[in-house]
Amino acid sequence: EVQLVESGGGMVQPGGSLRLSCVASGFPFSAYDMNWVRQAPGKGPEWISHINTGGGTGYADSVKGRFTISRDNAKKTVDLQMNNLKPEDTAVYYCNTRTPVLTWGQGTQVTVEA
C-alpha cells in the first residue's frame, strides 16, 4: 500500500522558518516524482513545489526564493524547507505522488501569525 506521512508543521511568526518532511512507503520511492501542495482555508489546492527523480526542482512563484524542496532516496523522504514565512503561507501542506494513482498524505498544518 502506498503511504505518505507528513510532519513538521506548527505555528510560527512571520519571518520564521519550518521544515516539513514526508515519509513514503509502499512503492519504489526513487523512481517517482514528488510534489508539495497546500490548501489554505476556504481555497482550493495550490501546487507549490516539485522534485523529479533526477533531483530537478520547480516552484510556484508564490514560494520561489523562500522554499527549498529536497529528497533523500535512501530514507524515502521529501522535505520542504520554508524560510521567511508569511501569513499567506498559512495552510495545510500535503505531499503527493502519482504511482500511477495519485496518492496524498494526511497533511500537516502550518500557521503563520504574529
C-alpha positions as YAML, in Angstrom:
chain: A
units: angstrom
residues:
- id: 1
  name: GLU
  ca: [0.00, 0.00, 0.00]
- id: 2
  name: VAL
  ca: [1.31, 3.41, -0.99]
- id: 3
  name: GLN
  ca: [1.53, 5.68, 2.05]
- id: 4
  name: LEU
  ca: [2.74, 9.23, 2.58]
- id: 5
  name: VAL
  ca: [3.06, 10.75, 6.05]
- id: 6
  name: GLU
  ca: [3.83, 14.44, 6.54]
- id: 7
  name: SER
  ca: [5.24, 16.04, 9.66]
- id: 8
  name: GLY
  ca: [6.92, 19.23, 10.82]
- id: 9
  name: GLY
  ca: [4.06, 21.69, 10.74]
- id: 10
  name: GLY
  ca: [3.31, 24.14, 13.51]
- id: 11
  name: MET
  ca: [2.80, 27.76, 14.39]
- id: 12
  name: VAL
  ca: [5.46, 30.32, 13.60]
- id: 13
  name: GLN
  ca: [5.75, 34.10, 13.48]
- id: 14
  name: PRO
  ca: [6.13, 35.96, 10.18]
- id: 15
  name: GLY
  ca: [9.72, 35.74, 9.01]
- id: 16
  name: GLY
  ca: [10.24, 32.42, 10.72]
- id: 17
  name: SER
  ca: [11.14, 29.03, 9.29]
- id: 18
  name: LEU
  ca: [9.81, 25.49, 9.33]
- id: 19
  name: ARG
  ca: [10.97, 22.27, 7.76]
- id: 20
  name: LEU
  ca: [8.34, 19.81, 6.61]
- id: 21
  name: SER
  ca: [9.07, 16.17, 5.94]
- id: 22
  name: CYS
  ca: [7.14, 13.49, 4.07]
- id: 23
  name: VAL
  ca: [8.00, 9.82, 4.59]
- id: 24
  name: ALA
  ca: [6.98, 7.44, 1.82]
- id: 25
  name: SER
  ca: [6.36, 3.70, 1.85]
- id: 26
  name: GLY
  ca: [4.83, 1.00, -0.32]
- id: 27
  name: PHE
  ca: [6.43, 1.96, -3.64]
- id: 28
  name: PRO
  ca: [9.93, 2.39, -5.15]
- id: 29
  name: PHE
  ca: [10.40, 5.96, -3.97]
- id: 30
  name: SER
  ca: [13.45, 6.80, -6.08]
- id: 31
  name: ALA
  ca: [11.51, 6.05, -9.28]
- id: 32
  name: TYR
  ca: [8.81, 8.67, -8.75]
- id: 33
  name: ASP
  ca: [8.49, 12.43, -8.83]
- id: 34
  name: MET
  ca: [7.16, 14.07, -5.69]
- id: 35
  name: ASN
  ca: [5.13, 17.20, -5.05]
- id: 36
  name: TRP
  ca: [4.19, 19.51, -2.22]
- id: 37
  name: VAL
  ca: [0.71, 21.04, -2.40]
- id: 38
  name: ARG
  ca: [-1.05, 23.28, 0.10]
- id: 39
  name: GLN
  ca: [-4.63, 24.23, 0.80]
- id: 40
  name: ALA
  ca: [-5.47, 27.42, 2.65]
- id: 41
  name: PRO
  ca: [-8.79, 27.83, 4.47]
- id: 42
  name: GLY
  ca: [-11.60, 28.39, 2.01]
- id: 43
  name: LYS
  ca: [-9.37, 27.92, -1.04]
- id: 44
  name: GLY
  ca: [-8.57, 25.14, -3.46]
- id: 45
  name: PRO
  ca: [-5.31, 23.18, -3.54]
- id: 46
  name: GLU
  ca: [-2.23, 25.09, -4.71]
- id: 47
  name: TRP
  ca: [0.79, 23.26, -6.13]
- id: 48
  name: ILE
  ca: [3.92, 24.78, -4.64]
- id: 49
  name: SER
  ca: [6.88, 22.55, -5.43]
- id: 50
  name: HIS
  ca: [8.05, 19.52, -7.36]
- id: 51
  name: ILE
  ca: [11.15, 17.35, -7.41]
- id: 52
  name: ASN
  ca: [11.76, 14.77, -10.11]
- id: 53
  name: THR
  ca: [13.68, 11.52, -9.94]
- id: 54
  name: GLY
  ca: [16.87, 13.24, -11.06]
- id: 55
  name: GLY
  ca: [16.65, 15.92, -8.39]
- id: 56
  name: GLY
  ca: [15.34, 18.63, -10.69]
- id: 57
  name: THR
  ca: [13.05, 21.06, -8.90]
- id: 58
  name: GLY
  ca: [10.28, 23.52, -9.61]
- id: 59
  name: TYR
  ca: [8.47, 26.12, -7.52]
- id: 60
  name: ALA
  ca: [5.36, 28.23, -7.66]
- id: 61
  name: ASP
  ca: [6.06, 31.95, -7.94]
- id: 62
  name: SER
  ca: [4.45, 32.45, -4.54]
- id: 63
  name: VAL
  ca: [7.23, 30.49, -2.78]
- id: 64
  name: LYS
  ca: [10.20, 30.81, -5.15]
- id: 65
  name: GLY
  ca: [13.31, 32.00, -3.33]
- id: 66
  name: ARG
  ca: [11.84, 31.17, 0.09]
- id: 67
  name: PHE
  ca: [11.11, 27.43, -0.07]
- id: 68
  name: THR
  ca: [13.51, 24.61, -0.97]
- id: 69
  name: ILE
  ca: [12.47, 21.06, -1.79]
- id: 70
  name: SER
  ca: [14.85, 18.12, -1.39]
- id: 71
  name: ARG
  ca: [14.68, 14.35, -1.36]
- id: 72
  name: ASP
  ca: [16.63, 11.52, 0.27]
- id: 73
  name: ASN
  ca: [16.05, 8.33, -1.65]
- id: 74
  name: ALA
  ca: [17.79, 6.19, 0.97]
- id: 75
  name: LYS
  ca: [15.43, 7.44, 3.68]
- id: 76
  name: LYS
  ca: [12.44, 7.69, 1.30]
- id: 77
  name: THR
  ca: [11.74, 11.24, 2.36]
- id: 78
  name: VAL
  ca: [10.97, 14.50, 0.62]
- id: 79
  name: ASP
  ca: [11.47, 17.66, 2.66]
- id: 80
  name: LEU
  ca: [10.33, 21.25, 2.25]
- id: 81
  name: GLN
  ca: [12.46, 23.91, 3.91]
- id: 82
  name: MET
  ca: [10.34, 27.03, 4.33]
- id: 83
  name: ASN
  ca: [12.04, 30.32, 5.17]
- id: 84
  name: ASN
  ca: [10.76, 33.88, 5.55]
- id: 85
  name: LEU
  ca: [7.24, 32.60, 6.16]
- id: 86
  name: LYS
  ca: [4.32, 34.94, 5.60]
- id: 87
  name: PRO
  ca: [0.75, 34.90, 6.96]
- id: 88
  name: GLU
  ca: [-0.45, 33.93, 3.46]
- id: 89
  name: ASP
  ca: [1.57, 30.70, 3.76]
- id: 90
  name: THR
  ca: [-0.93, 29.50, 6.37]
- id: 91
  name: ALA
  ca: [-2.39, 26.26, 5.03]
- id: 92
  name: VAL
  ca: [-2.45, 22.51, 5.33]
- id: 93
  name: TYR
  ca: [0.57, 21.14, 3.46]
- id: 94
  name: TYR
  ca: [0.45, 17.82, 1.64]
- id: 95
  name: CYS
  ca: [2.95, 15.73, -0.28]
- id: 96
  name: ASN
  ca: [1.69, 13.66, -3.17]
- id: 97
  name: THR
  ca: [2.86, 11.38, -5.92]
- id: 98
  name: ARG
  ca: [1.34, 9.51, -8.87]
- id: 99
  name: THR
  ca: [2.25, 5.82, -8.95]
- id: 100
  name: PRO
  ca: [0.13, 5.98, -11.24]
- id: 101
  name: VAL
  ca: [-2.70, 6.50, -8.77]
- id: 102
  name: LEU
  ca: [-2.45, 9.98, -7.25]
- id: 103
  name: THR
  ca: [-1.80, 9.47, -3.55]
- id: 104
  name: TRP
  ca: [-1.82, 12.17, -0.86]
- id: 105
  name: GLY
  ca: [-0.65, 12.19, 2.70]
- id: 106
  name: GLN
  ca: [-2.88, 13.32, 5.57]
- id: 107
  name: GLY
  ca: [-1.34, 16.78, 5.63]
- id: 108
  name: THR
  ca: [0.37, 18.93, 8.25]
- id: 109
  name: GLN
  ca: [-0.90, 22.32, 9.41]
- id: 110
  name: VAL
  ca: [1.27, 25.39, 9.06]
- id: 111
  name: THR
  ca: [0.09, 28.60, 10.73]
- id: 112
  name: VAL
  ca: [1.96, 31.87, 10.34]
- id: 113
  name: GLU
  ca: [0.82, 34.65, 12.61]
- id: 114
  name: ALA
  ca: [2.23, 37.31, 14.87]
...
